[in-house]
Amino acid sequence: MPLDERLLEILACPKCKGELEYRAGKGREALICHPCGLKFKVDEGIPIMLIDEARPL
């Protein structure tokens, strides 16, 4: 289930407040922050925007 475009427009990285790139593939979804090098999981269409839950790229 892709994220709503309106939601993607307002979401920002919780660490640096930068733009996020949405990626989806093989049943996995994520939001990527390139400046921070972090990947935030999207679980059943809900972005998990906790810095402690993010994974490095």
C-alpha positions as CSV (number, residue, x, y, z in Angstrom):
1,M,0.0,0.0,0.0
2,P,1.8,3.2,-1.2
3,L,1.8,6.2,1.1
4,D,-0.5,9.1,0.3
5,E,1.2,11.8,-1.7
6,R,-0.1,14.5,0.6
7,L,1.5,12.7,3.6
8,L,4.8,12.4,1.7
9,E,4.7,16.2,1.1
10,I,4.5,17.0,4.8
11,L,6.8,14.3,6.3
12,A,10.4,15.3,7.2
13,C,13.3,13.5,8.8
14,P,12.9,13.8,12.6
15,K,16.7,14.2,12.9
16,C,17.7,16.8,10.3
17,K,14.2,17.9,9.1
18,G,15.3,17.1,5.5
19,E,13.2,15.6,2.7
20,L,12.5,11.9,2.6
21,E,12.5,9.6,-0.4
22,Y,9.8,6.9,-0.5
23,R,10.9,3.4,-1.6
24,A,8.8,0.3,-2.0
25,G,9.7,-3.1,-3.3
26,K,9.3,-6.8,-2.6
27,G,6.7,-6.2,0.2
28,R,9.0,-3.6,2.0
29,E,8.4,0.1,2.2
30,A,10.8,2.7,3.7
31,L,11.4,6.4,3.8
32,I,15.0,7.3,3.2
33,C,16.9,10.4,4.5
34,H,20.0,10.8,2.3
35,P,21.7,13.6,4.4
36,C,21.4,11.5,7.6
37,G,21.9,8.2,6.0
38,L,18.9,6.7,7.8
39,K,16.0,4.5,6.6
40,F,12.7,4.6,8.4
41,K,10.4,1.6,8.1
42,V,6.8,1.9,6.9
43,D,4.6,-0.7,8.6
44,E,1.2,-1.4,7.0
45,G,1.2,2.1,5.5
46,I,2.2,3.8,8.8
47,P,5.7,5.5,8.8
48,I,7.7,4.7,11.9
49,M,9.5,8.0,12.3
50,L,11.4,7.3,15.6
51,I,15.1,7.9,15.3
52,D,15.9,5.0,17.6
53,E,13.9,2.7,15.2
54,A,15.7,3.9,12.1
55,R,18.4,1.8,10.3
56,P,21.5,3.0,8.6
57,L,21.6,2.8,4.8
